Amino acid sequence: MDHDLAPAGPGWLVALETSGLGESLRQSIWLYPLVEITHILGFALLVGAILAFDLRLIGVRAPLLPADALARLLLPVAVTGFTLAVPTGLLLFTTEATALAGNPAFLAKLALIGLALLNILAFHGLAGRRMAEWSLADRPPPGARFAGAASLALWVGVLACGRLIAYL
């Protein structure tokens, strides 16, 4: 991204980027790094918890870890990470809204996050509803294994796209 150009694009993106909030974040020595660190911490909590549960869903170390107990442990961690990552991500967006809105890696990241959230909803509406029945099974049901594998791929894709934003 070229940081020397004036913001150009749809009016609401320019207004957001040139707002006092966007200016403050861009010009503060400490504020932007603090928000970025909090965003990364939130994402690490979110994705770390999800990936650990995904591995259990696809059967890794299954006999040692009851799925329902693992879900009770990791779900609050994932929710905490999500509640940190979303608002800080929105704050980071205000600093370069016009450039990010046209960045293919950013758009792919948002699409993958949407698909990952749909996968979570599908899992909890289907195989996850009966988790107590298969929690101790060495091999979770196919729907749970599929949801775990899809989640693993989607969240790794989100991480990759997040890193690529700066290079496209």
C-alpha positions in Angstrom: 0.0 0.0 0.0 1.2 3.5 -0.8 1.0 5.7 2.3 2.0 8.9 0.5 -1.2 9.3 -1.5 -4.2 11.2 -0.3 -7.2 9.1 0.5 -9.4 8.5 -2.5 -12.5 6.4 -2.9 -16.1 6.4 -1.7 -17.0 9.4 0.5 -17.8 7.4 3.6 -14.4 5.7 3.5 -12.6 9.0 3.0 -14.6 10.5 5.9 -13.7 7.6 8.1 -10.1 7.7 7.2 -9.8 11.5 7.7 -11.8 11.5 10.9 -10.3 12.5 14.2 -10.1 8.9 15.2 -8.2 7.8 12.0 -5.9 10.8 12.3 -5.2 10.1 16.0 -4.4 6.5 15.4 -2.1 7.4 12.5 -0.2 10.1 14.3 0.1 8.7 17.8 3.4 7.0 18.5 1.7 4.7 21.0 -1.9 4.4 20.1 -1.6 2.5 16.8 0.9 0.0 18.1 -1.3 -0.6 21.2 -4.4 -1.2 19.1 -2.4 -3.4 16.8 -0.9 -5.5 19.6 -4.4 -5.9 21.1 -5.8 -7.0 17.8 -3.0 -9.6 17.4 -3.6 -10.8 21.0 -7.3 -11.1 20.3 -6.7 -13.0 17.1 -4.2 -15.3 18.8 -6.7 -16.1 21.5 -9.5 -16.6 19.0 -7.6 -18.7 16.4 -5.5 -20.6 19.0 -8.6 -21.8 20.9 -10.4 -22.6 17.6 -7.5 -24.5 16.1 -7.0 -26.6 19.3 -10.7 -27.5 19.2 -10.6 -28.2 15.4 -7.8 -30.7 16.0 -9.9 -32.5 18.5 -12.8 -32.5 16.1 -10.8 -34.1 13.4 -9.6 -36.7 15.9 -6.2 -35.6 17.0 -5.6 -36.9 20.6 -9.3 -37.7 20.7 -9.1 -40.4 23.4 -7.4 -38.1 25.8 -9.6 -35.0 25.4 -13.4 -35.2 25.8 -14.8 -32.8 23.2 -17.5 -31.3 25.4 -15.0 -30.5 28.2 -12.6 -29.0 25.7 -15.4 -26.9 24.3 -16.2 -25.6 27.7 -12.6 -24.7 28.3 -11.9 -23.1 24.9 -15.1 -21.4 23.9 -14.7 -18.6 26.5 -11.1 -18.1 25.3 -12.3 -17.8 21.7 -15.1 -15.4 22.6 -12.7 -13.2 24.5 -10.3 -13.2 21.5 -13.2 -12.3 19.2 -14.3 -9.4 21.5 -10.8 -8.1 21.4 -10.1 -8.6 17.7 -13.3 -7.1 16.1 -13.2 -3.6 17.7 -9.5 -3.3 17.3 -9.7 -4.4 13.7 -12.3 -1.7 13.1 -10.0 0.8 14.7 -7.2 -0.3 12.5 -9.5 -0.1 9.5 -10.1 3.6 10.1 -6.4 4.4 9.6 -6.4 3.3 5.9 -10.0 2.6 5.1 -9.7 3.6 1.4 -6.7 1.5 0.7 -8.0 -1.5 2.7 -11.4 -1.4 1.0 -9.6 -2.2 -2.3 -7.0 -4.6 -1.0 -7.7 -8.1 -2.3 -6.1 -9.8 0.7 -8.2 -7.7 3.1 -11.4 -8.6 1.2 -10.4 -12.3 1.1 -9.8 -12.1 4.9 -13.3 -10.7 5.5 -14.8 -13.4 3.2 -13.0 -16.2 5.0 -14.0 -14.8 8.4 -17.6 -14.8 7.2 -17.3 -18.4 6.0 -15.6 -19.4 9.2 -18.4 -17.9 11.3 -21.0 -19.7 9.1 -19.1 -22.9 9.7 -19.2 -22.3 13.5 -23.0 -21.8 13.3 -23.5 -24.9 11.2 -21.4 -27.0 13.6 -23.3 -25.8 16.6 -26.6 -26.3 14.9 -25.8 -29.9 13.7 -23.0 -32.1 15.0 -22.2 -29.9 18.0 -25.8 -30.2 19.3 -25.1 -33.9 20.0 -21.6 -33.5 21.3 -22.3 -35.2 24.6 -23.2 -38.4 22.7 -19.8 -38.5 20.9 -17.6 -36.5 23.2 -15.5 -39.5 24.3 -15.5 -41.2 20.9 -12.1 -41.8 19.3 -13.6 -40.8 16.0 -16.1 -37.9 16.0 -19.0 -38.1 13.5 -18.3 -37.1 9.9 -20.1 -33.8 10.3 -17.9 -32.8 13.2 -14.7 -33.9 11.4 -15.8 -31.9 8.3 -16.5 -28.8 10.4 -13.2 -29.1 12.2 -11.2 -29.5 8.9 -13.1 -26.7 7.2 -12.5 -24.4 10.3 -8.8 -25.3 10.3 -8.4 -24.4 6.7 -10.6 -21.2 6.9 -8.8 -19.8 10.0 -5.3 -20.5 8.5 -6.5 -18.7 5.4 -7.6 -15.8 7.5 -4.2 -15.6 9.1 -2.4 -15.8 5.7 -4.6 -13.1 4.2 -4.0 -10.9 7.3 -0.3 -11.1 6.7 -0.6 -10.5 3.0 -2.5 -7.2 3.4 0.7 -5.3 3.9 2.2 -6.7 0.7 -0.6 -6.2 -1.8 
